[in-house]
């Protein structure tokens, strides 16, 4: 297995997060209440003949929230009404983000860093086992995809290690070619950017080890969390809107989510 850090526009740092920082982050996570989102909505219906479906895992977003039913942020077509202004990062994450941004400016080519780039949105994914009719089903893998937000992407991992792969997609009928792969360990940092790793190749989590490590006190219903990943990306500020400024039909699509968030979050309560 080749180490990603030997390649341009790729950084992998094991043990990046200190023990004290990890404890502070986990304490913060215990105050969040992740939600289960549906992939589609009235304004963004599923393809003809397909049912709506729940995402495979609970999620939480900081900075701005890209609700799945708004079809995520997807330049160049999907720019407006995709990103809803969310809660600020806690201090421990804000300090890390500042340090990561400085690292990117020092080590990445300027041509691969967009103007005004900053890591202003964070997806918190909870990976593990979902309770399906009384049986715990492994939902920790992630299929091949691209992150369409401009510029470098950074992620911090906690818990069981994950096999992360960059692949050249061969379509649905053939097996994709693995170009590079790396185990992402507990407390590690990964950063990737540039045309090759953002635009040309797809990436996926092929598997997450299951050695008995399960997080407690994370407020995830019917779900055993084995891994937590914070993925930090950049959305241009002009494409981020407060909930109140969304069109009425989109506010209606998000109503149940925002109401659920508002029961536990002062910020989301203020948005209703």
N, C-alpha and C positions, 0 to 999 in steps of 0.2 A: 504494500500500500504506500503510495507516494504522499508525502506531506504537502498540504496545500500552500504552506507558507513560503515555499521556494519559488512560487510563481508570482509574476507581476500582478498587482491589483487583487492580491489575496493575502489575508493575514489570519493566522490562527495562533492564539495564545492560550495554552492550558493554564489553569490556576490563576486566571486573570482577576477573579473576584476573591477578595480576602474572606476569611471566616467571619469576621465582624460584619463586613458588608453583606454577606449572604444572610446572616441572621437578621440584619436590619431589613433586608428585602423580604424575607419570608414573613417577618412580623407585619410588614406593610401588606403583603398579599392576604394575610388573614383578615384584613379589614375590607377586602373586595368581595363582591358577590358576582361571579361570572354568570353569563346567561347562555342559553341555548338558542341559537338563531336558526331561522328557516332560510333556505337559499333564495327563495323567490317571494313575490308579493303581488298585490293587485296591480300595481303600476309596472312591475317587472315580472310578468308571468313566466312559468316554465315553458320550454319548447312544446310544441303541439304533441299531445299524446303522452307527455311525461307528467308525473305528479310532483307537487312540491315536496321538499325533503329537508329534514333537519341536518345541520352540520354534524360532523362526526365527533366533535368535542366542544366543551364549553370554552368561551373566550371572554377576554376583556381588552379594551383599547384605552390607551392614554394619549394625551395630546390632541388627537382627533380620531373619531370613531368611523371606520368604514364598514357600515352595515352591509352584510351579505346581500340583503334583499334590494339594496340600491345598486347592486352590481359592481361594487368596489370601484376604486380609482384605476382607470385604464386609458392612459393617453395613447394615441391622440384623440380618440373619439370620446371616451368617457371621462370628462373633466369636471363638469358642473353637477352640483347636487349629489355628490358621492361621499364627501368627507364632512362630518358633523363635529364642530368644536367640542372637545372633551376636557377631562380633568388634566391638570398640570402634573408633571412628573414629581414624585416625592424627591426630597433633597438628595438622597443616596443615589437615585438614578440620574438626576440632573447633573450631579458631579461626574458620574461615569460618562454620560453623553458628551459633556464638554471635553473630557479627556480623549474620548474616541474621535470626536471631530478634529481635534488637534493632530491626532495620530494620522488620520486620513490626509489632512493637508500636508503633512510632512512626508508621507510615503507613497501617495498615489499621484499619478500624473495630473496636472491641472486640467488637461482637456477632458478628463473623466469626472470632474467635479463641477456640477452645474452652478451657475450664478446664484448666489443667496442660499446655497445648499446648507441645510441644517437638519438634524434628525428630530423632526417635530411630531412624528407619530410612532406609536409603539403598539404592536399586537402582542398580547400575552396569550399564548396557546398552552392549554393543559392537555398533555398527552398521556394516554393510559388505557384503562379498561372500562368499557361502558356496560352498565347493567341493562341487558336486553332480555325481558321476560324471565328474570331471575338468574340468567347466566351472564358471567362477566366476559365480554368480548373485547379482544385487543383492537383498539382503534388508534394505535400510536404511529402508524405509517402515514406518510404524506406522498401523494402521487406527484409525478413530474409536472412542473409549472414554472412560470417566470414571475418575478416581482417587477411590475411595470412602473413603479414610482421612479423618478429620475435620480441618478447618482448612486453612490455606494450604499450598501445595506450592511447593517451590523446586527449581530445576534449574540445573546448571552444565554447559556444553558445551565440548568440545574437538574440534579437527579440522575437517573439512569442514562448511560451514554447512548448516543444515537449515531447510526451510520448515515452520513450525509454524502450524497453523490451529485456530481455534475454529469449530465448525460446529453448525448446527441440523440434527439428523438427520431424514431423511425416510423412514427404513426401508430395507430391502434393495432394494425395487423402484424407488426414485427416487434422484436425485442430491441429496446433502446441500447445504445452503446455507452458504457460507462467510461468517461474521459478521466475523471479524477474522483477520489473519494477520501473521506476523513472521518474518523470517529470524533464526535463532539462530546467532550467529557464534562462532568460536573464542574461548574464555576469557570468554564472556558468562554473565550470571546472569539467570534469569527466575523471577519469583514470581507466583503467581496464587491467588486465593481468592474467598470470597463466594458467594452463591447463584447468581449468573449464570454464573460461570466454573467453579464446582465442581459444581453440581446441575442447572442448566438446559441448558447447552451441553456438547457432546462436544468432544474435541480429538484431533488426529492430527498425524503428521509426514508431509506429503504427498510430500516427496522430500528426498534428501540429495545435494548436489552431488558430482560425481566429477571432480575436477581433478588427480588423481594423488597426492593425499596419503594415505599409508598408514602407520599406526603400526607400529613394530617392537618386538620384545621384550615382547609382551603375553601370551604363553603361550596363544594361542587357536589350537587345532588346526583345520586345514582352513578357515580364515577369515581374510580380509583386513579389518582394522578401519580404516574411514575416519572414523568419528566415535565419540566416547565421551561418554556423558551420565550424570551423577550426579543422580538424582531423590531429594530428601529429603522425607519425609512423617512424619506423626505417628500412632502406634498407642498407645492408652492402655496404661500399664504393666501393668495387671492382665490384659491379653489376650496378654501375651508369656510364653512358657514355655521353660525349658531343654529340650533334646532328651530328656533322661532322663525328664521328667515327662509326655511325650506318651503317649497310650494305646498299647498294644503293637502294634495293627494299623497305626497311623500310623508308629511307629518302623520297622516292617518296610517300609512304603512308601518311607521315606526312607533306608533302610539303604545302598543303593549310592551315593547322593549324599554322605552323611556320610562313608562310607569313602573315597570319592574325595577329598573335601576334606581328610580327616585325613592323607592321604599328603603334603600340602604345608603344612598349617596346624597349629601347636601347639595353637591354641584348639580346633579341631574334633577333634583327636586326644584332647584332654582330655574330650570329651563322649561318647566311646564307652565 
